[in-house]
């Protein structure tokens, strides 16, 4: 078992090649004796904890404002994660951020936080979009449909949607402005020329050809997905508005049902227009600047303002029909908890095999009873945890930290507790869970599991 633990620890360290963790661990140590002591402690930990299943609680962490500020680790973030890994306490990273593949983001975070992370226990705002490829819960399968993906740097979100999630027919606003330069007068197609692609050929003609006023070739869009914060609000707003006002998603058409008060929603979005999915409702997020910055939620609010001005809005009985993902929405928390439960099932299987092999008398892995959600945003992290209704019967407890968006005062939604940072959050949760078996906490407190800052 010592050999297995040694190989596992070596693999984790080698996976961090190029990071400061790798350099500090192998080249930054002063002598062989120091290396031997470090490996001895690691092997001792692996041997001691390997026969103990995970406890009946887990953690869910936001990232920006909790573990990182921009790309820089916050003080005591690594200490918190090191303590949890040391004691085999499960945790999942649950962020409203995105714009990159889960694989790439986890690799970056592992280096930034100097802690090996599990890609399966990492959920971005658009991670649940994967379910839409094959369809689920009344949603149509979109794998072969034409999907407009907006937001993010360059065509990074297109690559995520296509290469990692499995959508086969993905277009971007850059593709459209290059195909139809007159689409938006104040946007230069050259800005997108380096990564735009030819548009797919539309096979089906509109049922109502009288709706088509465009002189350009027809393009039919079947779904709109706001993957990440749009970089060009004007262009994205214009294209999304055109599609929601269209007949059946044909760009350049105009539905004859718009404004028909005899129809639901005064006829708006009642003519087979593409559904629109937003992945992140956050109005603000904690970036490098000292004040919170507008996020994807800001774009959505701005778009809804335009929509209201065009359609008459609530005063005219018109609303924007949209589908929301990300915190605080039930679906995102449900997706995250299912990931925790799946990981727990895998651990249960491994734990049983390991126990049989060692003829160990250790206990069965207990059911997940409590999850501690640690976040900096009362409108997403805290509200989501407070209102989440677990299908598994677990209780979610919200912990608000002062290291990000929230800095003081009465929060919009009341958490279980307000603490300074993520390490204080972990300590509070451990006390709340009534855990006495994790005696290595004092070792962490004394700095034997070192801070990265």
ABEGO torsion letter per residue (X at the ends): XAAAAAAAAAAAAAAABGBAAAAAAAAABABAAAAAAAAAAAAAAAAAAAABBBBABBBBBBABGAABBEABBBBGAAAAAAAAAAAGBBBBBBBABEGBBAAAAAAAAAAAAGBBBBAAABBBAAAAAAAAAAEBGGBBBAAABBBBBBEEBEAAAAAAAAAAAGBABBBBAAAAAAABAAABAABBAAAAAAABBBBBBBABBBABAAABABABBBBBBABBBBABBBABAAAAAAAAAAAAABBGGBBGBBBAABGBAABBGGGBGAAGBBBBBBABABABBBBABABBBBBAAAAAAAAAAAAAAAAGEAAAGBBBBBBBBEOABAAAAAAAAAAAAAAAAAAAAAAAAAAAAAGBABBBBBBBABBBBBBABAAAAAAAAAABBBAAGBBBBBBBBAABABAEEBBABBBABBBABAAAAAAAAAAAAGBAABAAAAAAAAGABBBAX
